[in-house]
Amino acid sequence: MTAIQVRKVVILGSGTSTGVPVVGCSCEVCRSEDPYDKRTRCSILLELTNDKRIVVDTSPEFRLQLLANKIDRIDAVLYTHTHADHCHGFDDLRVFSFFRKDPLPVFLAPDHATEIRERFHYAFENTGYEGATPQLQLHEIGKDTFDVLGLPVEPVYLPHGGVTTTAYRFGDFAYATDFKGFPPEVLAKWQGRVPTMVASAIRYRPHSTHSNIPETLDLFAKLGVKQGFLTHLSHDVGYGRDSGKLPPGAALAYDGMVIDLLP
């Protein structure tokens, strides 16, 4: 039997926590008419060779992202962490309960699972409310590779200010957002194993808790990434203005981008 792989990746959202344009800002990028400069908050979708679909993070615009990309079914959810820009589309998962006989599986680190249970407590208790609530089954992950819908998923944990985020490797593809550097043991673990990667790079200037564009490009070089896509972009980055500054093999992600991993 052929091993399950990721067929394609859809960038549902490519923006940082404010989105782009930023409310009240009149900078060049926020005024841009280029659709590639219109960025919702970060989420991605993976389409597998068994026709299953995995979402990583549910941004505040999750419903709009699903509609824009004509997505009417997902089969599992992974979370990188529980900052608002990555999980506050959580309630939009409830529509998928209408089409399933069993709860939607959700995978995340134990500390993030605790936060989800507290923040969205109504989904995990009998409130007596007659309306639909998300029907979910939380699966707490550790450091070992785990299975999602037949796909092996390898988690690693990265520093992000006062919290830890989870990055994921799905065979030849990896996704990492909201981090400040890769610990040496993670670099060694993934070196030469992720030919395609989507990783956050908030802007060119340094940032205290986020990797910037030079740092993420350096990460791609150290890991041996052949196709690297920069996401979680702020309004300091203009698609048309800054795309040409990137080295071969690197590109700015944009909302709706499709990355084909298999012929």
N, C-alpha and C positions, 0 to 999 in steps of 0.2 A: 504493500500500500504506500502511495506517495505521501510524504510528510506534508502536513498542513503548513502553508506559507502565507505571507502577506502579499496580496496581488497588487494593491495600490493603496496610497495614502491620500486622503483629502484634508487639506488645511481648512478647517471650518472657520477658525479665527486666528489672526496673526498679530494682534495688538497687545500692548502692555495694559496695565490695570485701568488706565483712563480711557482706553480706546482712542481712535483717531478718526475724525477730528476731536480735539479736546474741547469740552464745553467752555465757551468764553474766550477761546484762543483765536488770534487772527494771524498766526505765523504762516509762512509760505506753504508748509505741508498741510496745515489745517484748512487753508483756503484752496488747496489743490482740487482740480476737477478730475484728476487721474483716479479711476476706480481702484487702482492698486494702492492708493494712499488712504482708502477708507478701510479701517481695521477694527473689527470687533475683537473681543477678548478671546484668549487662547483656548481652543479645543481642536482635536483632530479625530478623524474617523479612519479606521483600518478596514479594508475589504479583504477577506481571506479567500484562499482557493477553494474552500468548502462553502463559499457564498455566505458565510457568517460575517457579522459586522461588529466591530469593537470601537467604542468611543473612549477617548482619553480626555477627561475633564468635561465639566458641563458649565460653560461660561454663562454670565448673565444674559447673553444674547442667544443662548442655546436654541430656543424655539425658532428664532429668526434664521439661525444657521441651518437648522434642519429643513425649513421651508425653502430657503435659497438654494439648497443642494438637492432638493426633492428626495429627502431621506424619510421613509415612512416605517422603517424597522431598524432596530438595533438589538443585539443579542447579548452584549455584556458591556460593562463600564469599568474603567480603571481611573483612579484618581492619583495625581501627582502630589497634591497637598490641599489644604482646606482654606487657603486665602480666598477672599470673596470673588475675585475675578476668575477663579478656577472652579468654583463649585456652586455659585449661587443661581445657576440654572437647574439645580437639583430637582425642583418640583416639576419641571417639564418632563421628567422621566415617567410621571404618572400616566401619560397618555399611552405608553407602551404596555401598561397593565391591561388595557382594554383588549389587547390582541394576544395575550399570553395565558397559558394554563398554569404556569408556574412563575415564581418571583424572578425578576431580572437579577442576574448575578452581578455584584459590585465588588471589586477588589481594591484594597488599599491597606496602608500600614496601620498597625494598631492604634497609634496616637491619633491618626486622622480619622479612623473609624469611631473613636470616642467622641471626637469633635462633631462628626456628622450626626451621630446619635443624639447629641445634646442640642445641636443647632436646629435639626429637623426632626425633633422628637415625635411629632405627630405621625410620622411615617412608620414608627416602630412601637406604637401603643394604640390601644383602643380608645379613641377620643369621643366616640359616639357620633361623630360627624357623618352625615349621609353622603357627602360628596366623595369622589374618588381620591385616594391617596396613593403615593408610589408604593407598589408591591415589590419589595427588594429583598435580596438575601446578601448581607454583607459577609465577605470573606477576608479575614485578616491575613495578610501575607507576612513572610519573614525575609530572610536573606537568600533563601534557596529559590531556584527556578521552579515555577508553578505552571499549571496547565489552565488555559482559557480556551474553551471550545475546540480543544485539540491542538492548540498552538502553544508551544513552550515559551514562557515569558520569564526573562531574567531581570530582577530588580536590583538597582544599586541606589545608595542613599547619598545625597549631596547637601552641602551646607547652603543655607539661604537665610542670612541674618540669624534670627533667634530660633528658626525652625529647620527641619530637615525635609527635603523634597525627595520624591521617588522618581528616578529615571528608569526607563524600561528598554530592554533589548528584545526585539522580536526576530530572531534569526539574523539576517543581514541588515536589518533596519533598527535604528535606535531613536528614541525621543527623550529629550531632556529639556526641561524648562524651569526657570526660576532657580538659578544656582550661582554660586560664586566660587568657581574653580572645581576641578575634579581631584579628589584625594589620590595620591600615588597608587594605592592599591586598586582603585577603580580604573585608572589609566592602564595599569598593567593587565587588568582583567579584560578590558575591551579593545586593547590595541590590536589592530589588524583584523578585527572581527565585525566592524560596522562600516561597510563600504558606503552606505547611505544613512544620513543622520539629519534630523531636524532638531535644532537647539536654539535656545534663546540668546539674544544679543541686543540688549535694550537700546544702545546708541553707541556713538564713537567715544564720547567722553567717559571717564571712569565712573563707576557707580559702586556704592559701598556694599550692596547685597546682591547685585546682578552682574553676570558676565556681560562685558561690552563687546562690540564687534571685533576689535583686535584680539581680545582674549578668546573669543569663540573660534575665530579663524585659526589661532594658534592651537586650540584644542583639536580642531579638525586635522591639522597637520600632524600632531602627536599621535592621534588615533589611526591615521592613515585613511581618513574619510575621502572617498572619491567624489561623492555628490553630497554637498553640505548645504542645508537650507537654514537661513537665519529667521527666527520668529520672535514673538513677544517684543515687537518693535514699537518705539515711541514716536512722537511727532518730530523728534530730532532727525529722523531718517526719512528721506524722500525717495520713493521708488525710482522715478526717472533720473533724479539727480545723483543718487548714490549707487545704483546698481553697477554702473561702469567702473566703480572703484574696487570692486571685489576681484580676487584672483580667480583663475580658471578652476572650475569645479565647485564654486560657491555661488549662491544666489539668495536674494531676498525672497522670503515667502510672502504670499498674499492670500487674502480670503478667497476661497474657492479653488486654489491651486490643486491640481491633481498630479501626484508623483507616481508614475507607473514603475513598479519594481520588477515585474515579470513580463516577458514578451507576450 
